[in-house]
């Protein structure tokens, strides 16, 4: 690896880190309106829903979306583990194991 590539990787990492850190630093000193905080409480569920539906549906131009059968089967135990455990680590482990088992068979 050349020095130019190493410096580029380091600078890109710093830009990424600062872009994630700066909003927290600014919001730490500001008082947000309660309606805005209520609005932001919906952001995680909408992101998760978007990711879930993007992976469960197969888009084809000019046709209705079809279900991705393997992903739907893997989502069943994963969602059940999420409802029961409320632990992100368990959700990820169950999802990865479910998908691995379905692809193996």
BASE-680992 format. One record per residue (C-alpha): residue number from 0; residue in one letter; x, y, z. Coordinates in steps of 0.05 Angstrom, whole numbers, plus 5000, padded with zeros to 4 digits. Example, Ala and Ser with C-alpha at 12.3 -4.5 7.8 and 13.67 -1.06 7.14 Angstrom:
BEGIN
@num->0; residuo->A; east->5246; north->4910; up->5156
@num->1; residuo->S; east->5273; north->4979; up->5143
This chain:
BEGIN
@num->0; residuo->X; east->5000; north->5000; up->5000
@num->1; residuo->X; east->5028; north->5067; up->4981
@num->2; residuo->X; east->5029; north->5127; up->5027
@num->3; residuo->X; east->4977; north->5162; up->4984
@num->4; residuo->X; east->4927; north->5105; up->4993
@num->5; residuo->X; east->4941; north->5101; up->5068
@num->6; residuo->X; east->4930; north->5175; up->5078
@num->7; residuo->X; east->4866; north->5172; up->5036
@num->8; residuo->X; east->4839; north->5115; up->5078
@num->9; residuo->X; east->4857; north->5152; up->5142
@num->10; residuo->X; east->4825; north->5217; up->5120
@num->11; residuo->X; east->4762; north->5181; up->5096
@num->12; residuo->X; east->4757; north->5148; up->5164
@num->13; residuo->X; east->4764; north->5214; up->5200
@num->14; residuo->X; east->4711; north->5247; up->5157
@num->15; residuo->X; east->4664; north->5189; up->5171
@num->16; residuo->X; east->4678; north->5192; up->5245
@num->17; residuo->X; east->4669; north->5268; up->5250
@num->18; residuo->X; east->4604; north->5265; up->5209
@num->19; residuo->X; east->4576; north->5217; up->5261
@num->20; residuo->X; east->4604; north->5253; up->5321
@num->21; residuo->X; east->4587; north->5326; up->5305
@num->22; residuo->X; east->4511; north->5319; up->5308
@num->23; residuo->X; east->4516; north->5290; up->5378
@num->24; residuo->X; east->4561; north->5347; up->5400
@num->25; residuo->X; east->4513; north->5400; up->5373
@num->26; residuo->X; east->4450; north->5367; up->5399
@num->27; residuo->X; east->4481; north->5358; up->5468
@num->28; residuo->X; east->4479; north->5434; up->5478
@num->29; residuo->X; east->4412; north->5446; up->5445
@num->30; residuo->X; east->4343; north->5434; up->5474
@num->31; residuo->X; east->4297; north->5403; up->5422
@num->32; residuo->X; east->4222; north->5414; up->5420
@num->33; residuo->X; east->4180; north->5357; up->5447
@num->34; residuo->X; east->4143; north->5348; up->5381
@num->35; residuo->X; east->4210; north->5338; up->5346
@num->36; residuo->X; east->4233; north->5287; up->5397
@num->37; residuo->X; east->4166; north->5250; up->5388
@num->38; residuo->X; east->4177; north->5251; up->5313
@num->39; residuo->X; east->4247; north->5223; up->5320
@num->40; residuo->X; east->4221; north->5165; up->5362
@num->41; residuo->X; east->4190; north->5136; up->5298
@num->42; residuo->X; east->4255; north->5137; up->5259
@num->43; residuo->X; east->4283; north->5069; up->5282
@num->44; residuo->X; east->4219; north->5030; up->5266
@num->45; residuo->X; east->4213; north->5062; up->5197
@num->46; residuo->X; east->4285; north->5045; up->5180
@num->47; residuo->X; east->4276; north->4973; up->5204
@num->48; residuo->X; east->4211; north->4967; up->5165
@num->49; residuo->X; east->4243; north->4993; up->5102
@num->50; residuo->X; east->4302; north->4945; up->5108
@num->51; residuo->X; east->4255; north->4887; up->5124
@num->52; residuo->X; east->4208; north->4898; up->5065
@num->53; residuo->X; east->4265; north->4911; up->5017
@num->54; residuo->X; east->4293; north->4843; up->5033
@num->55; residuo->X; east->4226; north->4806; up->5034
@num->56; residuo->X; east->4202; north->4830; up->4967
@num->57; residuo->X; east->4232; north->4821; up->4898
@num->58; residuo->X; east->4220; north->4880; up->4851
@num->59; residuo->X; east->4210; north->4868; up->4777
@num->60; residuo->X; east->4196; north->4924; up->4728
@num->61; residuo->X; east->4124; north->4925; up->4703
@num->62; residuo->X; east->4101; north->4872; up->4753
@num->63; residuo->X; east->4077; north->4868; up->4824
@num->64; residuo->X; east->4131; north->4851; up->4875
@num->65; residuo->X; east->4140; north->4778; up->4891
@num->66; residuo->X; east->4159; north->4748; up->4958
@num->67; residuo->X; east->4230; north->4725; up->4969
@num->68; residuo->X; east->4211; north->4658; up->4998
@num->69; residuo->X; east->4277; north->4642; up->5033
@num->70; residuo->X; east->4282; north->4710; up->5066
@num->71; residuo->X; east->4209; north->4705; up->5088
@num->72; residuo->X; east->4223; north->4637; up->5120
@num->73; residuo->X; east->4285; north->4664; up->5155
@num->74; residuo->X; east->4246; north->4725; up->5180
@num->75; residuo->X; east->4195; north->4683; up->5218
@num->76; residuo->X; east->4242; north->4656; up->5273
@num->77; residuo->X; east->4281; north->4722; up->5272
@num->78; residuo->X; east->4218; north->4763; up->5286
@num->79; residuo->X; east->4196; north->4714; up->5339
@num->80; residuo->X; east->4264; north->4719; up->5373
@num->81; residuo->X; east->4258; north->4795; up->5370
@num->82; residuo->X; east->4190; north->4796; up->5403
@num->83; residuo->X; east->4211; north->4747; up->5457
@num->84; residuo->X; east->4282; north->4772; up->5473
@num->85; residuo->X; east->4283; north->4846; up->5454
@num->86; residuo->X; east->4358; north->4836; up->5446
@num->87; residuo->X; east->4392; north->4859; up->5382
@num->88; residuo->X; east->4447; north->4807; up->5391
@num->89; residuo->X; east->4398; north->4749; up->5395
@num->90; residuo->X; east->4359; north->4776; up->5335
@num->91; residuo->X; east->4423; north->4779; up->5293
@num->92; residuo->X; east->4446; north->4710; up->5315
@num->93; residuo->X; east->4378; north->4677; up->5301
@num->94; residuo->X; east->4373; north->4713; up->5234
@num->95; residuo->X; east->4442; north->4691; up->5212
@num->96; residuo->X; east->4432; north->4619; up->5235
@num->97; residuo->X; east->4363; north->4616; up->5202
@num->98; residuo->X; east->4389; north->4641; up->5136
@num->99; residuo->X; east->4450; north->4595; up->5139
@num->100; residuo->X; east->4406; north->4534; up->5152
@num->101; residuo->X; east->4358; north->4552; up->5096
@num->102; residuo->X; east->4414; north->4562; up->5046
@num->103; residuo->X; east->4448; north->4498; up->5068
@num->104; residuo->X; east->4386; north->4455; up->5055
